[in-house]
Amino acid sequence: MTRSAADGAPQRPYAHLAEHLAELRRAARLPQRTLAEAANISRGAVQRAESGTAAPTPAVLDAYLHACRAGEADRARARLLRTRGRIARRDKLHELKAPAPDFITTKRDLALALAELYERAGAPSLNNARLRKLLPRTTAWRIVNRKGLPASAEQLITFLSACGISRPAAQRPYLDAYSHVIARRSTRRLPPRAERTHLIRRIHPVPLARGGADADARIDVTALVPVFTALADAVPRIDVTALVPVFTALADAVPRIDVTAAGPGLATIAENFAAVGRLVNRDAHRNGTAAPAWTTAVSHIGDELSRALADRTFTTGTDDRGIDAIARTGDRGMAVYQVKSHRDRPGPVPALPDAPVPTPRRPAPAARLLSEAAGRA
């Protein structure tokens, strides 16, 4: 077979196929025009198929063979010669040195093996409608050009079948190699950011000192964005009643937090928002991106809530067995609160511990009461 001086490619890569087709036509005693009419193809298609310079399409080749009443052996030889001509015309097979399927260990080896299969099959078309449903055109292009691998075993089977490997026994080594390569991948593609969940704090419904266990609370950060916005709007004019909708929204996003009492829950709310803010900022710093705009208000939430607590004389307790909060009442008295959360706690709710009760004010002496009454009179 002669080659052109310009690029070294064979001038007639399909010469053997052309000779075989011409012999079949002469054996059937059909002129080119008659064969074209019998095969329902153009005379030019017949001439191109017998020229040896271009490959007939699979449909034209099948119609040509059917019109010549070719047997199975002649049909198989014609397809083989067409494949060999495609390989010689593309001249890419010598660049691919892939290992046998049993020796594939890396993604690169598997990509080389699949590309070599495609070239050995004569670069069959992967654009027909049936294949596109199972193997998208972009995925097929990436496999052929060693830019990627099939996304699933089903896509791999479709690709192998298109390359002429349709028997399950012949496909099994490639499926085993694919499973081995996928299992050895050190990194996996992360899900979309909106679907990620983050561990922001460890909650202890039962204190560890009392035999409790850790409970990981995973919170979707994106679900808390409306809560951040509402809290940032309420911080400049902090008011317990104004923050009740914020607590309700947070309770929907974080089922473990008990916010039935708005006032005593301020410290817990501040702690959770600060933890989420730190997590988001660390994630942005690690990825080299800027933190969301709403995180700028998170750093001020603790201070603002602390001022609000001081203005309303809320005093949070540090001992879980005692008083959680004390607030002044309208009659100059004090209200004592014990806030307990028993959500997700196994077993019945325990009884409240004995809490120290504030000592009541000593009654005023009777003489002083009489003098004050006389003065008012």
C-alpha positions in Angstrom: 0.0 0.0 0.0 1.5 3.3 -1.0 1.7 6.3 1.2 1.6 10.0 0.4 4.8 12.0 0.8 3.1 14.7 2.7 1.8 13.0 5.8 2.7 9.4 5.4 -1.0 8.3 5.4 -2.0 5.5 3.0 -3.5 6.9 -0.2 -6.0 4.1 -0.6 -6.7 2.8 3.0 -9.8 0.9 1.8 -8.2 -0.7 -1.3 -8.8 -4.3 0.0 -12.4 -3.5 0.8 -12.9 -2.0 -2.7 -11.5 -5.1 -4.4 -13.7 -7.4 -2.3 -16.8 -5.4 -3.1 -16.0 -5.3 -6.8 -15.5 -9.1 -6.8 -18.9 -9.5 -5.1 -20.6 -7.3 -7.7 -19.0 -9.1 -10.6 -19.9 -12.4 -9.1 -23.5 -11.2 -9.0 -23.2 -9.9 -12.6 -24.6 -6.5 -11.7 -23.4 -3.3 -13.3 -22.9 -0.3 -11.0 -26.1 1.4 -12.1 -28.2 -1.8 -11.6 -26.6 -2.5 -8.2 -27.4 1.1 -7.2 -31.0 0.7 -8.1 -31.3 -2.7 -6.4 -29.7 -1.4 -3.2 -31.6 1.9 -3.3 -28.4 4.0 -3.1 -26.8 6.4 -5.5 -24.4 5.3 -8.2 -21.9 7.7 -6.8 -22.0 5.8 -3.4 -21.2 2.6 -5.3 -18.3 4.3 -7.1 -16.9 5.7 -3.9 -17.2 2.3 -2.2 -15.2 0.7 -5.0 -12.6 3.5 -5.2 -10.8 2.5 -2.0 -10.3 6.1 -0.9 -13.3 6.5 1.4 -15.2 4.1 3.7 -18.9 3.5 2.9 -21.2 4.1 5.8 -22.5 0.9 7.6 -25.9 1.5 6.0 -24.5 1.8 2.5 -22.2 -1.3 3.0 -25.1 -3.4 4.2 -27.3 -2.4 1.3 -24.4 -3.1 -1.2 -23.9 -6.6 0.3 -27.6 -7.3 0.4 -28.0 -6.4 -3.3 -25.1 -8.7 -4.2 -26.7 -11.6 -2.2 -23.4 -11.9 -0.2 -23.1 -14.8 2.3 -22.3 -14.5 6.0 -18.6 -15.1 5.4 -18.4 -12.4 2.7 -20.3 -10.0 4.9 -18.0 -10.6 7.9 -14.9 -10.1 5.6 -16.3 -6.8 4.2 -16.9 -5.4 7.7 -13.4 -6.6 8.8 -11.8 -4.9 5.8 -13.7 -1.7 6.5 -12.5 -1.7 10.1 -8.9 -2.3 9.1 -9.2 0.6 6.6 -10.5 2.9 9.3 -7.6 1.9 11.6 -5.1 2.6 8.8 -6.8 5.9 7.9 -6.9 7.2 11.5 -3.4 6.0 12.2 -3.7 6.4 16.0 -3.4 2.9 17.3 0.4 2.9 17.5 0.1 5.8 20.0 -1.9 3.7 22.5 0.0 1.1 24.5 -2.6 -0.1 27.0 -2.1 -3.0 29.4 -4.3 -6.0 29.4 -7.5 -5.7 31.4 -6.2 -8.0 34.2 -3.2 -5.6 34.7 -5.2 -2.3 34.8 -4.6 -0.6 38.1 -5.0 3.1 37.5 -7.3 5.6 35.9 -4.8 6.2 33.2 -4.5 2.5 32.3 -8.3 2.2 32.0 -8.5 5.3 29.9 -5.8 3.9 27.5 -7.5 0.6 27.3 -10.9 2.0 26.4 -9.4 4.4 23.8 -7.5 1.4 22.3 -10.7 -0.6 22.1 -12.3 2.2 20.2 -9.5 2.5 17.7 -9.3 -1.3 17.2 -13.0 -1.3 16.5 -12.5 1.2 13.7 -13.7 4.2 15.6 -17.4 3.3 15.3 -20.0 6.1 15.5 -21.4 6.8 18.9 -23.9 9.4 17.8 -27.0 7.3 17.1 -30.1 8.0 19.1 -30.1 4.6 20.8 -26.6 5.1 22.2 -27.2 8.7 23.2 -29.9 7.6 25.7 -27.4 5.4 27.5 -24.1 7.1 26.8 -24.3 11.0 26.4 -22.3 12.4 23.5 -20.1 14.5 25.8 -19.2 11.4 27.9 -18.4 9.4 24.8 -16.1 12.2 23.6 -14.3 12.3 26.9 -13.8 8.5 26.9 -12.5 8.4 23.3 -10.1 11.3 24.0 -8.9 9.9 27.4 -10.4 12.9 29.2 -12.6 10.9 31.5 -14.1 7.5 32.3 -17.7 6.2 32.1 -19.9 7.5 34.9 -21.3 4.1 35.7 -21.0 0.4 34.9 -24.0 0.7 32.5 -22.2 3.4 30.5 -19.1 1.2 30.3 -21.2 -1.8 29.0 -22.8 0.5 26.4 -19.3 1.7 25.2 -18.0 -1.9 25.1 -21.0 -3.1 23.1 -20.5 -0.2 20.6 -16.9 -1.3 20.2 -17.9 -4.8 19.3 -17.4 -6.4 22.7 -20.9 -7.6 23.4 -20.4 -11.0 25.1 -20.6 -10.8 29.0 -17.6 -13.0 29.3 -15.5 -10.6 27.3 -16.9 -7.5 29.1 -16.2 -9.0 32.6 -12.4 -8.1 32.7 -13.1 -4.5 31.9 -15.9 -4.3 34.4 -13.6 -5.7 37.1 -10.9 -3.2 36.2 -13.4 -0.4 36.3 -14.6 -1.4 39.8 -11.0 -1.6 41.0 -10.1 1.8 39.7 -13.2 3.5 41.1 -12.6 1.9 44.5 -9.0 3.2 44.6 -9.9 6.8 43.9 -8.6 8.9 46.8 -10.9 11.8 46.2 -14.6 11.9 45.2 -16.5 14.7 43.7 -18.2 16.7 46.4 -21.9 17.2 46.3 -23.3 20.6 45.5 -22.7 23.1 48.2 -26.4 23.5 48.9 -26.6 19.8 49.8 -23.6 19.8 52.2 -24.2 19.5 55.9 -21.7 20.7 58.5 -21.0 19.6 62.1 -21.2 22.9 64.0 -21.2 21.8 67.6 -21.6 18.8 69.9 -24.8 18.8 72.0 -25.1 17.0 75.3 -28.8 16.6 76.2 -27.5 14.6 79.2 -24.3 15.9 80.8 -21.4 13.6 80.3 -20.9 13.6 84.1 -24.3 11.9 84.5 -23.7 9.2 82.0 -24.8 11.0 78.8 -23.3 10.5 75.4 -22.3 12.7 72.5 -24.8 13.5 69.8 -23.6 14.9 66.5 -26.0 17.7 65.4 -25.6 18.2 61.6 -27.1 21.5 60.4 -27.7 22.7 56.9 -25.9 26.1 56.9 -27.9 27.3 53.9 -31.2 26.8 55.8 -30.0 29.2 58.4 -29.4 32.1 56.1 -32.9 33.5 56.6 -32.3 33.3 60.4 -29.1 35.2 60.1 -30.8 37.9 58.1 -33.6 38.2 60.6 -31.3 38.3 63.6 -29.0 40.9 61.9 -32.0 43.1 61.4 -33.1 42.8 65.0 -29.7 43.2 66.6 -29.6 47.1 66.5 -32.9 47.3 68.4 -32.5 44.1 70.4 -35.7 43.0 72.1 -36.8 39.7 73.3 -40.2 39.9 71.8 -38.8 40.9 68.4 -36.5 37.9 68.4 -39.3 35.3 69.0 -39.7 34.8 65.2 -36.0 34.3 64.9 -36.0 31.7 67.7 -38.9 29.9 66.0 -37.1 29.8 62.6 -34.0 28.5 64.3 -36.0 25.8 66.2 -37.2 24.6 62.8 -33.7 24.3 61.5 -32.2 22.9 64.7 -34.7 20.5 66.3 -32.3 19.9 69.3 -32.5 23.4 70.6 -35.3 24.2 73.0 -36.4 27.8 72.7 -39.7 27.6 74.5 -38.5 30.4 76.8 -37.2 33.3 74.7 -35.2 35.1 77.3 -33.1 32.2 78.8 -32.5 30.9 75.2 -30.6 34.0 74.2 -27.2 32.6 75.3 -27.8 29.3 73.4 -28.9 31.2 70.3 -25.8 33.3 70.4 -23.5 30.3 70.9 -25.0 28.5 67.9 -24.8 31.5 65.6 -21.2 32.2 66.6 -20.3 28.5 65.9 -21.9 28.6 62.5 -20.2 31.9 61.7 -16.8 30.5 62.6 -17.4 27.4 60.5 -18.4 29.4 57.4 -15.4 31.7 57.7 -13.0 28.7 58.1 -14.5 27.0 55.1 -14.2 30.2 53.0 -10.6 30.7 54.1 -9.7 27.1 53.3 -11.2 27.3 49.8 -9.6 30.7 49.2 -13.0 32.5 48.7 -14.7 35.4 50.5 -17.1 34.7 53.3 -20.8 35.5 52.6 -21.9 39.0 53.4 -24.3 38.0 56.2 -21.4 36.6 58.3 -20.3 40.2 59.1 -23.2 40.5 61.5 -22.4 37.2 63.3 -19.3 38.6 65.1 -21.5 41.3 66.7 -24.3 39.0 67.8 -22.6 37.9 71.1 -21.9 41.5 72.2 -25.3 42.7 71.4 -27.1 39.8 73.1 -24.9 40.3 76.1 -26.0 43.9 76.4 -29.6 42.9 76.0 -29.2 40.4 78.8 -27.6 43.0 81.0 -30.4 45.5 80.3 -33.1 43.0 81.2 -31.2 41.7 84.3 -31.1 38.2 82.9 -28.5 36.1 84.8 -27.7 32.8 83.2 -26.5 30.0 85.5 -23.5 27.8 85.0 -24.6 24.9 87.0 -27.1 22.6 85.1 -28.6 21.6 88.4 -29.5 25.0 89.6 -31.2 28.2 88.4 -30.9 28.9 84.7 -32.2 32.5 84.7 -33.5 35.2 87.1 -35.6 38.1 85.9 -37.2 41.0 87.7 -41.0 41.2 87.7 -43.3 44.2 87.5 -43.9 44.2 91.3 -40.2 44.5 92.1 -40.0 40.8 92.7 -37.9 38.1 91.0 -38.9 35.3 88.7 -36.7 32.1 88.8 -36.5 29.9 85.7 -35.2 26.4 85.2 -34.9 25.6 81.5 -34.4 21.9 80.7 -34.3 20.2 77.3 -35.0 16.5 77.2 -35.3 16.0 73.5 -33.7 12.9 72.1 -33.0 11.6 75.6 -33.7 7.9 76.1 -36.1 6.9 78.8 -38.5 9.0 80.8 -38.0 12.6 81.6 -36.1 12.9 85.0 -37.5 14.9 87.8 -36.3 18.4 88.4 -33.5 18.7 90.9 -34.0 20.7 94.1 -33.1 24.3 93.1 -32.2 26.9 95.7 -35.1 29.3 96.2 -34.2 33.0 96.6 -34.7 34.2 100.2 -37.7 36.4 100.3 -37.3 40.0 101.5 -37.8 40.6 105.2 -41.1 42.2 106.0 -40.9 45.8 107.0 -41.4 46.6 110.8 -44.9 47.5 111.8 -43.7 50.9 113.2 -42.2 51.9 109.9 -45.4 50.9 108.0 -47.5 53.1 110.4 -45.2 56.1 110.0 -45.3 55.8 106.2 -49.1 55.6 106.2 -49.3 58.6 108.5 -47.0 60.5 106.2 -49.1 59.8 103.2 -52.2 60.9 105.0 
